[in-house]
Amino acid sequence: MVKYRHLEPCKLALVCLLLQVTACAPTTPARSDQMTAVSYPESVADPVALTVAVYGDEVGGFASHYYPLPRADFEQALIESLVASGRFVVLQDETGSDFNLSVGLIQLIQPQWSGTVTLETTWSVYSAGTGMEVGRRPVRVQKPSAFGEKRKATELTAQESITEGIEWLAGIVEASTP
């Protein structure tokens, strides 16, 4: 038995390699096409023009570096969702805009193995004419995540955050529009 003792470090290295390959799998970010909202408030005949700004870089914590949530992908999904809702027209600049929407990616918490994925965002809407804040709301979404499902759970939290934000925005705009 003593003559195989030199193989112990190899076994340890093999076990570490297998854990890394299976537990830490691909490090691809969440995809914007999977974050686009699927349910919308009722569309209107005269959609509201607004500009959109998303701030915050790629969010995530210790374990989130495996499936980060890039700002650009979240912004793309948000804009596509706003337009698809039929209630909003997204403009590139403030000329002709009724409102300015600002969404902040605050925090993404993902479990190391399995658990709950949490996404925290903040939504603010301003009157384009006066620059005054019309409303502000934090949105916190949690989704359970099984082992190996962090990317899907991250995309679902982003999708639900966008859906909840659009529903809130529709109510604020309706209350603020004469």
C-alpha positions, -999 to +999 in steps of 0.1 A: +000+000+000+028+024+006+041+021-029+010+040-043+013+069-020+027+091-048-007+089-065-026+108-037-018+143-051-030+131-085-063+119-071-068+152-053-060+172-084-085+151-104-112+156-078-106+194-078-107+195-116-140+176-118-155+199-092-144+229-111-157+216-145-191+205-131-198+232-105-183+262-123-194+253-158-197+280-185-192+316-176-216+331-201-237+361-192-275+362-192-290+367-226-312+397-234-337+377-255-345+356-224-351+388-203-378+404-225-411+408-207-439+385-219-469+401-203-478+437-207-504+462-195-531+469-221-518+488-251-531+522-260-539+541-292-515+569-285-482+555-270-462+577-247-428+588-259-399+583-235-361+581-233-345+552-214-312+552-194-299+522-176-271+526-152-249+502-133-223+480-148-224+442-149-240+433-115-233+403-094-217+392-062-191+365-053-209+336-072-224+359-099-193+360-120-204+328-136-236+343-150-233+381-148-261+404-159-246+429-183-262+464-184-263+465-222-283+432-223-307+443-196-312+477-214-318+460-248-344+437-232-361+466-214-363+487-246-377+458-266-403+451-238-413+488-236-419+489-274-436+455-275-460+466-248-476+490-273-478+517-246-444+533-252-422+546-280-386+548-270-367+578-284-329+582-287-329+618-273-352+640-253-366+659-283-403+650-284-401+629-253-429+630-227-409+612-200-374+601-191-370+567-175-339+558-155-334+522-143-305+513-120-291+478-117-284+478-080-275+443-070-276+407-082-272+379-057-267+344-069-262+313-048-229+295-050-246+261-056-284+263-054-308+286-037-324+319-046-313+345-072-322+380-062-321+411-085-326+446-071-333+475-094-345+510-089-369+528-114-373+565-117-394+585-141-391+622-148-412+646-167-393+656-199-409+690-199-401+700-163-373+676-153-392+669-121-393+634-107-428+619-112-421+586-094-395+563-080-397+527-071-374+499-060-380+465-076-367+434-059-373+400-076-363+366-063-364+333-082-354+299-069-323+284-086-315+247-087-279+236-092-269+244-127-299+267-133-284+301-123-283+315-158-320+307-163-330+321-129-310+352-136-328+358-169-362+351-152-355+377-124-345+403-150-376+395-170-399+397-140-382+430-129-388+444-164-425+433-164-431+447-129-413+480-138-434+484-170-466+478-151-456+504-125-445+529-153-478+525-171-497+534-139-474+564-132-476+577-168-514+573-168-518+592-135-494+620-147-509+625-182-538+650-184 
